[in-house]
């Protein structure tokens, strides 16, 4: 039997240390094909390119990959191009990351890392997004290796439920401080945003988006709670956004 085909991507760009470490961690599990953005795409969410050209560049494969390609588009573009133009068979697994920074709670909405995994999930591919709660480019990913391998191994053996994408976040602690893995729900949170208004030398106003993360959920079963207690959080997410609990109430409106 052929080895599992694993499609790897991210949103921090093809040279990001998180991606390079992920490729190395996954190399023992199967054939690794990498299609990742040629530049950082953080915060792009599920954007796709519809009004510009897209380019794919064949890159030298390293860190255990079989083939690598850089893409001029978004993380979701990377998945679409990989499936439609590059691969001759459907991947057995798609893994996105390791993101530099948390994608827990509301961050999943904005995340290019998770959107790439979700795009693969839409295509029926079992998918996982991995994030380390450390935005630093020189972040230490070694503490995540054992857990990532365990989650990938179980996903290949057991199979991720249909229509589900795993959102995995790893706390910024040393390996011996990680207490384990918890299956969680997404914490209710928001960003209290503001814009730093400045002026260009020509006098034109411009803005930098800033903000503070605001946790609105004291539940002990959430991803934010697990991370605060030094657990790795796994939130099963889905691309079906239907609020099923509201259907009956809305039907009572009798349009």
JOQUI-V414691 format. One record per residue. PHI is phi as a letter, one per 30 degrees, with the letter a starting at -180 (* if undefined). OMEGA is omega in whole degrees, -180 to 180 (none if undefined). Layout:
PHI;OMEGA, PHI;OMEGA
This chain:
*;179, d;179, d;176, e;175, c;-177, c;177, c;-176, c;179, b;176, a;173, b;-180, d;179, j;-171, d;179, c;-175, d;179, e;179, d;178, d;-178, d;177, d;-180, d;179, e;-179, d;179, d;-173, d;-171, e;-179, d;-172, c;-178, l;180, d;-174, c;174, c;-177, c;170, b;-173, b;-180, d;180, d;177, a;-178, e;-178, b;-179, d;177, i;-179, d;-179, h;-177, c;179, d;173, b;-177, c;-180, b;-176, b;179, a;178, d;176, b;179, b;172, c;177, c;176, d;-177, c;174, d;-179, d;176, a;-179, i;178, j;179, d;174, d;177, b;177, b;177, b;170, c;-177, b;-179, d;-175, c;-177, d;176, e;177, d;175, e;-179, e;-180, d;-179, d;180, d;179, e;-176, d;-174, c;-171, b;-171, c;-171, c;178, c;173, b;-177, d;178, d;175, d;-179, a;170, c;179, b;-177, c;180, k;-14, d;-177, d;173, d;-179, k;-176, d;168, b;177, d;177, h;-172, d;-180, e;-179, d;-179, d;-175, c;-168, d;170, d;178, e;-179, d;179, d;176, d;178, d;179, d;177, e;177, d;178, d;177, e;180, d;177, i;-180, c;175, e;-169, b;-180, b;170, c;180, c;177, b;174, c;-175, d;179, b;-177, d;-174, d;177, d;-179, c;-179, e;180, c;-179, c;-174, d;-180, d;-177, d;-170, e;-175, d;-179, d;180, d;179, d;179, d;-179, d;178, d;180, e;-180, d;180, d;179, d;-178, d;-172, c;-176, i;176, d;180, e;-178, e;178, i;-178, c;175, b;-177, d;175, c;-174, c;177, b;-174, c;-177, d;179, d;179, b;177, d;-177, e;-177, d;177, c;178, d;-174, d;-178, k;-178, b;177, b;171, d;-169, b;165, c;178, d;179, d;174, d;-176, a;179, a;172, c;174, d;-168, c;171, a;-179, c;175, d;-176, d;-180, b;177, b;175, d;178, e;180, d;177, j;-180, d;179, d;170, b;-170, b;170, c;177, d;174, b;179, l;178, b;179, d;-177, b;178, d;-176, c;-170, b;179, c;-179, d;180, c;-178, c;-176, c;177, d;-179, d;177, d;180, d;-179, d;179, d;179, c;176, i;171, c;168, d;-179, c;171, b;176, c;174, d;-178, c;-180, b;-180, c;172, d;-175, c;-179, d;173, d;-173, e;-177, d;-177, c;-174, d;-178, d;180, d;-180, d;177, d;-180, d;179, d;176, h;179, d;none
